[in-house]
Amino acid sequence: MLVWPKSLYSLGLSLRTAGTEWKLRQHRSGAAAQERILQSLLPRFAATSVWNRLGIEPGMSYETFRERVPLQSYEQLAPAIARMTHGEADVLWPGHCTLFALTAGTTTGERRPIPMTEEMLGTVRRAGLDALLYYTVRVRHAAVFRGRHLLFGGTTTLQPLHGEPQNAFAGDLSGIAALSLPAWADKHLYEPGAHVAKIEDWNAQIEAVINRTKGRDISLLAGLPQWTLALALALRQSCSVGRRRMTNLQAIWPNFECYIHTGTPVAPLFDPLREVMGPTVKFHEVYAATEAFVAVQDCEPMQGLRLMDNAGTFFEFLPMTEFADARSLHPGEKAIPLAEVKTGIDYALVVTNATGLARYLLGDIVRFASVSPPRLHYVGRTALRLDTVGERVTEKDLTDALVAVCRRRNWTIVNFHVAPLPSPGNYNVQRRGRHEWWIELRPGTATTPTGPQIATDLDAEMVRLNEAYGLLRRSGTLAAPLVRLVMPGVFEHWARFRNVWGGQHQMPRSRPDRAIADELGEITHFASD
């Protein structure tokens, strides 16, 4: 394939930036684009054994689609996906599928294969470029394309899902996306290069990335916040020799201007990331799951992320008030299309796209900040809410509360996790539950925090942020939180022990059980009340 000089691509991308800006300025609801996407997908689904049996037909209306096709969980589709991995054709998508992306396993602890059809790979490429163009529109120039782009994520090495014959291969979505880059992007933009990207050992990959990129013209860095911070600190230390101290990445890469973060909320690590990135580096958020690109930042973060309503995925939204009934006979009838969403309501996200997944419960909760244009906030995972006594606490509640407390006190968060803790009653009140916070802060603060001090502040913040939490605290049904301040390195020790250190792994900020909390208790020798 002919690859033109980089200057021509930069010119073309400047023109694409102007076109993207015009589209984003059209304050539309996205309903028409969503209808076009659904109608383009229906003939493909109708040509498969699973969806044809459920009554999907080309040209059917959304109302008929919603009536005939139940909402789907991974467990329900797992047998069909397994058939695809063994080489069977026309199961969830027409033809054979030999490539599968593994989920992060944040909720279940198990990395699950998601079909990456040729059509879906094309969608990923287009959505990835659109995400970059949203950034160039924000800053009103395309200079970021003049340098190299360091995509720091999972390995590009693919593993066979079965033995011989090798019918299917699986890997990280970031690695699969890197392998499927167009030739011009691979030549002119992509770092850390094919050889380094294949390294599977996490520590060896960091070292190789540093050695390759510290002398290159990097203008963009993308990756999960926790692992990007680890790379940046290691890179800064490696480049600080003798009296020559590198204070941030802009001192190493003079043209570095953009950090793209995805996968988990950046707020807990924003301050240390800002310090190590550099004073003028712009943060750009991309909300993407293994199954779909969902939303991208197009304005200030507090205004929400712009839903990617024209990027190949048909979205539906199930109100969380109805989510408890998701196992009833027809829960899908409660889901609504984009045209009917309202602001301030928590929805479980449902996706249909070229992965072959139709009406698939992604497991995420979102809340719209505006509907025209459609902008939303990620709230948390449906399976990881704390709801022991009806408090309905989400990851966003917990993160916002801890970040607010730590910023007031000038404390820096390293990591945290929250779990339910059954609480014994006293002589007057029968308490039925409380929250246990496991928090690691960066050492060396001006004022030394204590667990009870943080617990009091967190309790007040949670009452302010979550109405149900406040009602339960005042009634005595929910006891005051308990805070465990842990020594530096505890969360790293846990992650290495569980083999979830680096790559695409993400720390669950909360769980409705004590699976992680009890393991942290064993490491720290804290005894649960």
C-alpha positions as CSV (number, residue, x, y, z in Angstrom):
1,M,0.0,0.0,0.0
2,L,1.3,3.4,-1.0
3,V,2.1,5.7,2.0
4,W,2.2,9.4,1.3
5,P,4.6,11.9,3.0
6,K,3.5,12.9,6.5
7,S,2.9,16.5,5.5
8,L,0.1,15.5,3.2
9,Y,-1.6,13.5,5.9
10,S,-1.2,16.4,8.3
11,L,-2.9,18.7,5.8
12,G,-5.7,16.2,5.3
13,L,-6.2,15.9,9.0
14,S,-6.4,19.6,9.4
15,L,-9.3,19.6,6.8
16,R,-10.9,16.7,8.7
17,T,-10.7,18.8,11.9
18,A,-12.6,21.6,10.2
19,G,-15.3,19.1,9.0
20,T,-15.6,17.5,12.5
21,E,-15.9,20.9,14.1
22,W,-18.8,21.8,11.7
23,K,-20.6,18.5,12.6
24,L,-20.1,18.9,16.4
25,R,-21.6,22.5,16.2
26,Q,-24.8,21.0,14.9
27,H,-26.7,20.7,18.2
28,R,-28.6,17.6,17.2
29,S,-30.0,14.8,19.3
30,G,-28.4,12.1,17.3
31,A,-31.7,10.2,16.9
32,A,-31.6,10.2,13.1
33,A,-28.0,8.8,13.1
34,Q,-29.0,6.1,15.5
35,E,-31.9,5.0,13.4
36,R,-29.6,4.7,10.3
37,I,-27.1,2.6,12.3
38,L,-29.9,0.2,13.5
39,Q,-31.2,-0.2,10.0
40,S,-27.7,-0.9,8.6
41,L,-27.2,-3.6,11.3
42,L,-30.5,-5.5,11.0
43,P,-29.8,-7.3,7.7
44,R,-26.5,-8.6,9.1
45,F,-28.1,-9.9,12.3
46,A,-31.0,-11.4,10.3
47,A,-28.4,-13.5,8.4
48,T,-27.2,-15.3,11.5
49,S,-28.6,-18.4,13.3
50,V,-29.0,-16.8,16.8
51,W,-30.6,-13.5,15.9
52,N,-32.7,-14.9,13.0
53,R,-34.3,-17.4,15.4
54,L,-35.2,-14.5,17.7
55,G,-37.0,-12.8,14.9
56,I,-34.7,-10.1,13.7
57,E,-35.6,-9.0,10.1
58,P,-34.2,-6.4,7.7
59,G,-36.2,-3.2,7.9
60,M,-38.0,-3.9,11.1
61,S,-38.9,-0.9,13.2
62,Y,-37.2,-0.2,16.5
63,E,-40.4,-1.0,18.4
64,T,-40.5,-4.4,16.8
65,F,-36.8,-5.0,17.5
66,R,-37.4,-4.0,21.2
67,E,-40.4,-6.3,21.5
68,R,-38.9,-9.4,19.9
69,V,-35.3,-9.3,21.2
70,P,-34.7,-9.6,25.0
71,L,-31.9,-7.8,26.7
72,Q,-28.7,-10.0,26.6
73,S,-26.1,-10.6,29.3
74,Y,-22.7,-12.1,28.6
75,E,-23.7,-15.4,30.3
76,Q,-26.6,-15.7,27.8
77,L,-24.4,-15.2,24.8
78,A,-21.4,-17.1,26.0
79,P,-22.4,-20.4,24.3
80,A,-22.8,-18.7,21.0
81,I,-19.5,-16.9,21.4
82,A,-17.8,-20.2,22.2
83,R,-19.2,-21.7,19.0
84,M,-17.6,-18.8,17.1
85,T,-14.2,-19.4,18.7
86,H,-14.4,-23.0,17.5
87,G,-14.8,-21.8,13.9
88,E,-18.6,-22.0,13.4
89,A,-19.9,-19.4,10.9
90,D,-23.0,-17.2,10.9
91,V,-23.6,-17.5,14.6
92,L,-23.9,-13.9,15.9
93,W,-22.5,-12.2,12.8
94,P,-22.3,-13.3,9.2
95,G,-19.2,-15.3,8.3
96,H,-16.3,-16.6,10.4
97,C,-14.7,-14.7,13.2
98,T,-11.1,-15.5,14.2
99,L,-10.2,-12.6,16.4
100,F,-11.5,-11.9,19.9
101,A,-10.8,-9.0,22.3
102,L,-10.6,-9.8,26.0
103,T,-12.5,-7.7,28.5
104,A,-10.6,-6.2,31.4
105,G,-12.3,-8.5,33.9
106,T,-12.9,-5.6,36.4
107,T,-16.2,-6.9,37.6
108,T,-15.9,-10.7,37.4
109,G,-12.2,-11.2,37.6
110,E,-12.4,-13.2,34.4
111,R,-11.3,-11.9,31.0
112,R,-14.0,-12.7,28.5
113,P,-13.7,-12.9,24.7
114,I,-15.7,-10.5,22.6
115,P,-15.9,-11.1,18.8
116,M,-13.8,-8.6,16.8
117,T,-15.3,-9.0,13.3
118,E,-13.7,-7.2,10.3
119,E,-16.6,-4.8,10.3
120,M,-16.0,-4.0,14.0
121,L,-12.3,-3.5,13.4
122,G,-13.2,-0.9,10.8
123,T,-15.6,0.8,13.4
124,V,-12.7,0.8,16.0
125,R,-10.4,2.5,13.5
126,R,-12.9,5.2,12.5
127,A,-13.9,5.8,16.1
128,G,-10.3,6.1,17.2
129,L,-9.6,8.7,14.6
130,D,-12.8,10.6,15.5
131,A,-11.7,10.6,19.1
132,L,-8.5,12.4,18.1
133,L,-10.3,14.8,15.9
134,Y,-12.6,15.8,18.8
135,Y,-9.3,16.8,20.5
136,T,-8.1,18.9,17.6
137,V,-11.4,20.6,17.4
138,R,-11.2,21.5,21.1
139,V,-7.7,23.0,20.7
140,R,-8.5,24.5,17.2
141,H,-5.4,23.1,15.5
142,A,-4.0,19.7,14.3
143,A,-0.4,20.1,15.5
144,V,-0.7,16.9,17.5
145,F,-0.4,15.0,14.3
146,R,3.1,16.4,13.6
147,G,4.7,14.3,16.3
148,R,4.5,10.6,17.3
149,H,1.7,9.0,19.3
150,L,2.7,6.7,22.2
151,L,-0.2,4.2,22.8
152,F,0.7,2.6,26.1
153,G,-1.5,-0.3,26.8
154,G,-1.7,-4.1,26.5
155,T,0.6,-6.2,24.5
156,T,0.0,-6.8,20.8
157,T,0.8,-10.5,21.2
158,L,-2.2,-12.7,20.5
159,Q,-2.9,-16.0,22.2
160,P,-4.7,-19.0,20.6
161,L,-8.0,-19.6,22.4
162,H,-7.8,-23.3,21.7
163,G,-5.1,-25.7,20.8
164,E,-4.5,-27.0,17.3
165,P,-6.0,-26.2,14.9
166,Q,-5.7,-22.6,15.8
167,N,-9.2,-21.3,14.8
168,A,-9.3,-18.2,17.1
169,F,-6.9,-15.8,18.7
170,A,-7.5,-13.4,21.6
171,G,-5.7,-10.3,23.0
172,D,-6.1,-6.9,24.5
173,L,-8.3,-4.5,22.5
174,S,-5.5,-1.9,22.6
175,G,-3.1,-4.4,21.1
176,I,-5.6,-5.5,18.4
177,A,-6.3,-1.9,17.5
178,A,-2.5,-1.3,17.2
179,L,-2.2,-4.3,14.9
180,S,-5.0,-3.0,12.7
181,L,-3.8,0.5,12.2
182,P,-3.8,1.9,8.7
183,A,-0.3,1.9,7.1
184,W,0.1,5.7,7.2
185,A,-0.6,5.8,10.9
186,D,1.7,2.9,11.6
187,K,4.6,4.6,9.7
188,H,4.1,8.2,10.7
189,L,2.5,8.1,14.2
190,Y,2.5,4.9,16.1
191,E,4.8,4.2,19.1
192,P,6.3,2.2,20.7
193,G,6.7,0.2,17.5
194,A,5.9,-3.4,16.7
195,H,8.8,-5.1,18.5
196,V,8.3,-3.3,21.8
197,A,4.5,-3.6,21.7
198,K,4.8,-7.4,21.6
199,I,6.6,-7.6,25.0
200,E,4.3,-9.3,27.5
201,D,6.3,-8.8,30.7
202,W,5.1,-5.5,32.3
203,N,8.4,-4.3,33.7
204,A,10.3,-5.3,30.6
205,Q,7.8,-3.4,28.4
206,I,8.1,-0.2,30.5
207,E,11.9,-0.3,30.2
208,A,11.7,-0.9,26.5
209,V,9.2,1.9,26.0
210,I,11.5,4.3,27.9
211,N,14.6,3.3,25.9
212,R,12.8,3.7,22.6
213,T,10.8,6.9,23.1
214,K,12.9,9.2,25.4
215,G,14.7,10.5,22.3
216,R,11.7,10.7,20.0
217,D,9.3,13.5,19.2
218,I,6.2,12.4,21.2
219,S,3.2,14.7,20.9
220,L,0.5,12.4,22.4
221,L,0.4,9.8,25.1
222,A,-2.6,7.5,25.7
223,G,-3.3,4.9,28.4
224,L,-5.0,4.0,31.6
225,P,-4.3,6.6,34.3
226,Q,-2.6,4.3,36.9
227,W,-0.2,2.6,34.4
228,T,0.5,5.8,32.5
229,L,1.5,7.5,35.8
230,A,3.9,4.5,36.5
231,L,5.4,4.9,33.1
232,A,5.8,8.7,33.4
233,L,7.5,8.5,36.8
234,A,9.9,5.8,35.5
235,L,10.6,7.9,32.4
236,R,11.3,11.0,34.4
237,Q,13.7,9.2,36.7
238,S,15.5,7.5,33.7
239,C,16.1,10.8,32.0
240,S,17.3,12.6,35.2
241,V,21.0,12.1,35.1
242,G,23.4,13.8,37.6
243,R,22.3,17.4,38.2
244,R,20.1,17.4,35.1
245,R,16.6,16.8,36.6
246,M,13.6,16.3,34.4
247,T,10.6,17.8,36.2
248,N,8.0,16.5,33.8
249,L,7.4,14.8,30.4
250,Q,7.4,18.1,28.5
251,A,11.0,18.6,29.5
252,I,11.7,15.3,27.8
253,W,9.3,15.7,24.8
254,P,9.2,19.4,24.0
255,N,6.2,19.0,21.6
256,F,4.2,16.8,24.0
257,E,0.7,18.4,24.2
258,C,-2.0,15.7,24.8
259,Y,-2.7,13.0,27.2
260,I,-5.6,10.7,26.4
261,H,-7.0,8.8,29.4
262,T,-9.5,6.0,29.3
263,G,-10.7,3.0,31.1
264,T,-11.2,4.4,34.6
265,P,-12.0,7.9,36.1
266,V,-8.9,10.1,36.1
267,A,-9.9,12.3,39.0
268,P,-8.2,10.3,41.8
269,L,-4.8,10.6,40.0
270,F,-5.3,13.9,38.3
271,D,-3.0,16.0,40.5
272,P,0.1,13.6,40.3
273,L,-0.6,13.1,36.5
274,R,-0.7,16.9,36.0
275,E,2.5,17.3,37.9
276,V,4.4,14.7,35.9
277,M,2.9,15.5,32.5
278,G,3.7,19.2,32.3
279,P,1.9,22.5,32.9
280,T,0.4,22.9,29.4
281,V,-0.5,19.3,28.5
282,K,-4.2,19.0,27.8
283,F,-6.1,16.0,29.1
284,H,-8.6,14.4,26.7
285,E,-11.0,11.7,27.9
286,V,-12.2,8.8,25.8
287,Y,-14.9,6.5,27.2
288,A,-14.4,3.2,25.4
289,A,-15.2,-0.4,26.4
290,T,-14.1,-3.6,24.8
291,E,-17.5,-3.9,23.2
292,A,-17.9,-0.3,22.0
293,F,-16.6,3.3,21.8
294,V,-19.2,5.2,23.8
295,A,-18.3,8.9,24.3
296,V,-15.5,11.4,23.9
297,Q,-14.7,14.7,25.5
298,D,-15.6,17.7,23.3
299,C,-15.8,20.4,26.0
300,E,-15.0,20.9,29.7
301,P,-15.2,17.6,31.6
302,M,-17.9,18.8,34.0
303,Q,-20.2,19.2,31.0
304,G,-20.0,15.5,30.2
305,L,-18.6,13.5,27.3
306,R,-20.2,13.6,23.8
307,L,-22.0,10.4,22.9
308,M,-20.6,8.8,19.8
309,D,-24.0,8.4,18.2
310,N,-22.7,8.1,14.7
311,A,-19.8,5.6,15.2
312,G,-21.4,2.3,14.4
313,T,-23.1,1.4,17.7
314,F,-26.8,1.6,18.4
315,F,-27.4,2.6,22.0
316,E,-30.3,2.0,24.3
317,F,-30.7,3.0,27.9
318,L,-32.5,1.1,30.7
319,P,-33.4,3.2,33.7
320,M,-31.7,1.9,36.8
321,T,-35.0,2.0,38.6
322,E,-36.0,-0.8,36.2
323,F,-32.7,-2.6,36.3
324,A,-33.7,-4.8,39.3
325,D,-36.3,-6.3,37.1
326,A,-33.8,-7.2,34.4
327,R,-34.6,-10.9,34.9
328,S,-38.3,-10.5,34.4
329,L,-40.0,-11.8,31.2
330,H,-39.7,-8.6,29.1
331,P,-37.2,-6.2,30.7
332,G,-36.2,-5.0,27.2
333,E,-39.4,-3.2,26.9
334,K,-38.3,-0.8,29.6
335,A,-35.2,0.3,27.7
336,I,-35.4,3.5,25.6
337,P,-33.6,4.9,22.5
338,L,-31.4,8.0,22.6
339,A,-34.4,10.2,21.5
340,E,-36.2,9.5,24.8
341,V,-33.4,10.0,27.4
342,K,-33.6,12.6,30.1
343,T,-30.9,14.4,32.1
344,G,-30.2,13.5,35.7
345,I,-31.4,9.9,35.4
346,D,-29.1,6.9,35.8
347,Y,-29.3,4.4,32.9
348,A,-27.8,1.0,32.4
349,L,-26.1,1.1,28.9
350,V,-27.3,-1.3,26.2
351,V,-25.4,-1.7,22.9
352,T,-25.9,-3.3,19.5
353,N,-23.1,-3.3,16.9
354,A,-20.9,-5.2,14.6
355,T,-19.4,-7.4,17.4
356,G,-22.5,-9.5,16.8
357,L,-23.9,-8.4,20.2
358,A,-27.5,-7.2,20.1
359,R,-29.2,-5.5,23.0
360,Y,-26.2,-6.3,25.1
361,L,-26.1,-5.1,28.7
362,L,-22.6,-3.5,28.8
363,G,-22.6,-3.4,32.6
364,D,-22.0,0.4,32.8
365,I,-24.2,3.1,34.3
366,V,-24.4,6.5,32.6
367,R,-26.1,9.8,33.4
368,F,-26.9,12.5,30.8
369,A,-25.8,16.0,31.4
370,S,-27.5,17.3,28.3
371,V,-29.6,15.7,25.5
372,S,-28.9,18.2,22.6
373,P,-26.1,17.5,22.0
374,P,-26.1,14.2,24.0
375,R,-23.4,14.4,26.7
376,L,-23.1,12.0,29.5
377,H,-21.1,11.0,32.6
378,Y,-19.9,7.5,33.4
379,V,-21.3,6.7,36.8
380,G,-20.1,3.2,37.5
381,R,-20.7,-0.5,37.0
382,T,-24.1,-2.1,37.5
383,A,-22.7,-5.1,39.3
384,L,-20.4,-3.0,41.6
385,R,-22.8,-0.6,43.2
386,L,-22.9,-0.7,47.0
387,D,-26.5,-1.4,47.8
388,T,-26.4,-3.4,51.0
389,V,-29.3,-1.6,52.8
390,G,-30.7,0.4,49.8
391,E,-28.1,3.1,49.7
392,R,-27.5,2.7,45.9
393,V,-23.9,4.2,46.0
394,T,-22.0,4.3,42.7
395,E,-18.4,4.5,41.8
396,K,-18.9,8.2,40.9
397,D,-20.3,8.9,44.4
398,L,-17.3,7.3,46.1
399,T,-14.7,8.8,43.7
400,D,-16.2,12.3,43.9
401,A,-16.3,12.2,47.8
402,L,-12.7,11.0,48.2
403,V,-11.3,13.4,45.7
404,A,-13.1,16.3,47.4
405,V,-11.9,15.4,50.8
406,C,-8.3,14.9,49.7
407,R,-8.1,18.2,47.7
408,R,-9.3,20.1,50.7
409,R,-6.6,18.5,52.9
410,N,-3.9,18.5,50.3
411,W,-3.6,14.7,50.3
412,T,-2.8,12.7,47.2
413,I,-4.6,9.4,46.4
414,V,-2.6,6.4,45.3
415,N,-5.4,3.9,45.3
416,F,-8.6,3.0,47.1
417,H,-11.4,0.4,47.4
418,V,-14.7,0.3,49.2
419,A,-16.7,-2.7,50.4
420,P,-19.7,-3.4,52.6
421,L,-19.0,-4.3,56.2
422,P,-21.8,-5.7,58.4
423,S,-21.9,-3.8,61.6
424,P,-23.1,-5.2,65.0
425,G,-25.9,-3.3,66.8
426,N,-25.6,-1.5,70.1
427,Y,-28.0,-1.4,73.0
428,N,-30.1,1.3,71.4
429,V,-29.9,0.9,67.6
430,Q,-29.7,-2.2,65.5
431,R,-27.2,-1.1,62.8
432,R,-27.4,-3.3,59.7
433,G,-24.4,-2.2,57.6
434,R,-21.6,0.3,56.9
435,H,-18.9,0.9,54.3
436,E,-15.3,0.0,54.8
437,W,-12.8,2.2,52.9
438,W,-9.3,1.0,52.1
439,I,-7.2,4.0,51.1
440,E,-3.6,4.4,50.2
441,L,-2.3,8.0,50.2
442,R,1.1,9.3,49.0
443,P,3.4,9.7,52.0
444,G,5.0,13.0,52.9
445,T,2.0,15.3,53.3
446,A,2.1,18.4,55.5
447,T,-0.6,17.1,57.8
448,T,-0.7,13.5,58.6
449,P,-4.2,12.0,58.1
450,T,-5.9,9.5,60.4
451,G,-8.6,7.0,59.6
452,P,-11.2,8.5,61.8
453,Q,-10.5,12.0,60.5
454,I,-11.0,10.9,56.9
455,A,-14.1,8.8,57.8
456,T,-15.8,11.9,59.3
457,D,-15.0,14.0,56.2
458,L,-16.1,11.2,53.8
459,D,-19.3,10.6,55.6
460,A,-20.2,14.3,55.3
461,E,-19.4,14.3,51.6
462,M,-21.4,11.2,50.9
463,V,-24.4,12.7,52.7
464,R,-24.1,15.7,50.4
465,L,-23.7,13.7,47.2
466,N,-26.1,10.8,47.7
467,E,-29.6,11.4,49.0
468,A,-30.3,7.8,49.8
469,Y,-27.1,7.5,51.7
470,G,-28.0,10.6,53.8
471,L,-31.5,9.2,54.6
472,L,-30.1,5.9,55.8
473,R,-27.4,7.6,57.9
474,R,-29.9,9.7,59.6
475,S,-32.2,6.7,60.3
476,G,-29.3,4.7,61.7
477,T,-29.8,1.9,59.1
478,L,-26.3,2.7,57.8
479,A,-23.5,3.2,60.3
480,A,-20.6,5.7,59.9
481,P,-17.9,4.5,57.5
482,L,-14.8,2.8,58.6
483,V,-11.5,3.9,57.0
484,R,-8.4,1.7,56.8
485,L,-5.3,3.7,55.9
486,V,-2.8,1.3,54.5
487,M,1.0,1.5,54.1
488,P,2.5,2.5,50.8
489,G,2.7,-0.4,48.3
490,V,-0.3,-2.5,49.7
491,F,-2.4,-2.1,46.5
492,E,0.6,-2.9,44.3
493,H,1.3,-6.0,46.4
494,W,-2.3,-7.1,46.0
495,A,-2.4,-6.5,42.3
496,R,0.9,-8.4,41.7
497,F,-0.3,-11.3,43.8
498,R,-3.6,-11.4,41.8
499,N,-1.6,-11.0,38.5
500,V,-3.5,-7.9,37.6
501,W,-0.5,-5.5,37.6
502,G,-0.2,-3.5,34.4
503,G,-1.7,-3.9,31.0
504,Q,-5.4,-3.4,30.7
505,H,-6.2,-4.3,34.3
506,Q,-8.3,-1.9,36.4
507,M,-8.8,-1.8,40.2
508,P,-12.5,-2.0,41.1
509,R,-13.2,1.0,43.2
510,S,-16.0,-0.9,45.0
511,R,-17.6,-4.3,45.2
512,P,-20.9,-5.4,46.7
513,D,-19.0,-8.3,48.4
514,R,-15.8,-8.5,50.4
515,A,-13.8,-10.5,47.8
516,I,-11.1,-7.8,47.6
517,A,-11.5,-6.3,51.0
518,D,-10.8,-9.5,52.8
519,E,-7.6,-10.1,50.7
520,L,-6.4,-6.6,51.6
521,G,-7.2,-7.5,55.2
522,E,-4.9,-10.5,55.0
523,I,-2.1,-8.4,53.6
524,T,-2.4,-5.6,56.2
525,H,-3.5,-7.9,59.1
526,F,-6.4,-5.6,59.8
527,A,-9.2,-7.4,61.5
528,S,-12.7,-6.6,60.2
529,D,-15.1,-5.4,62.9
